[in-house]
Amino acid sequence: MSEIIIHAESAKKASRILACLDSDKKNSALLLIATRLLENKESIFEANKKDLQKAEEDNLPDPVKKRLKFDETKLDDVVGGIKSLIGLEDPVNKVLLHTELADGLELYRVTCSIGVLGIIFESRPDALVQIASLALKSGNGVILKGGSEASNTNTILASVIYDAGIEAGLPEGWLYLIKARSEVTEMLSLNQYIDLIIPRGSNEFVQYIMKNTTIAVLGHADGVCSTYIDDEADEDLAIKVAVDAKTQYVSVCNATEKFLVNRNLGFDFIDRLINTLKENHVEIFGDDEICARYGCEKAPEWHHEYLDYKVTVKLVDNMEEAVDHINTYGSGHTESIITKNLEKAEKFMASVDSGNVMHNCSTRFSDGFRYGFGAEVGVSTSKLHARGPVGLEGLVSYKYKVYGHGDIVKDFAEKKRQFTHKKFDI
């Protein structure tokens, strides 16, 4: 495995922790980064002198050398920028919309971090500080590639910033600086780890990046939706929601294709779930343990969309394992947790990297009409959204949270319940 892949995978894991950090934690890290930059200024200036000397030897244009210079003035500027950033409102977990879908069924749209940013920028070393700070405040992991002419300055700046972040309690791998140009080409292929590429340079350069990556550059392919049934679930509620999520209408992208079941529920419940699904004409596929007990076939693959009366059932030891499985094998579409524990539900909904996250209700609710949008042209799992200057607000996406009490779409389809779509002021 190459070095860039190792670091990209590490950044992805770190991004899921960063996404859940509170404002105080992020602001404390930013303050320590500012402090450490000032404490290490002589080493930073010495590295910058080497870059400036090399620029003279290579006869680089004066504008490039001016952008390359990192002195007391530039340091004061970036430190002032970090302190200003600390004072800004946290862009993550802001409520953008609140709708009562029906009595007892609430919809929220909240901002969330994008994930991992891959940012390729020009010769300005101060840009590295700004980008890293913005990524941290918005709860994103970041992979950076600066111009080779600033390699010495960028290296020490990235080292100081990364180490200060770790000292402040940020996760290992939250920031990585690419040094070799060859790694850029490889980075553009890492769409399983990097969520957004932001190239800063000429139009020709940006066009090159866009033509050579499948990562979003500053959409819905499939719907591999999962429902996690927690060991603190109401078992009757879980069965009711599971049947609706799988069978209410099977050939759609928001139908559940995989049930992740906490093994602590025991086989009395698991038997009941499997038998109920079978009674509703659902063919079961499973992991080794499920296959051994029920004589079913093994799941074709963990990332599999059936669009049929078929479903995968997998046992997990805890919620963290379920979240990791979803983030590894899901499609970023819709996931649901069934639990009586609200604290667990909130952690699941924050940690799962999907556009729609549910608590105690069917994945089938992730629909434009049911959300009160009138209709939809599709469900996008892309995070491309920002236009214009990309600051904090441009480095977050959003997700929908639906809170229910055992609600199922069948009741609405059969006119037993009605949508209210009551809007609330934010």
Secondary structure, DSSP 4 states (H G I P E B T S, - for coil): --HHHHHHHHHHHHHHHHTT--HHHHHHHHHHHHHHHHHTHHHHHHHHHHHHHHHHHTT--HHHHHHH---HHHHHHHHHHHHHHHTSPP-TT-EEEEEEEETTEEEEEEEEE--EEEEE--S-HHHHHHHHHHHHHTT-EEEEE--GGGHHHHHHHHHHHHHHHHHTTPPTTSEEEE--THHHHHHTT-TTT--EEEE-S-HHHHHHHHHT-SS-B-------EEEEE-TTS-HHHHHHHHHHHHHSSSSSTTSEEEEEEEGGG-HHHHHHHHHHHHHTTPEEEE-HHHHHHH-PEEPS-SS----SSEEEEEEESSHHHHHHHHHHH--SSEEEEE-S-HHHHHHHHHHS-SSEEEEEE-GGG-STTTTTSS--S----------SS-STGGGEEEEEEEEEEEE-HHHHHTTSS----EE---
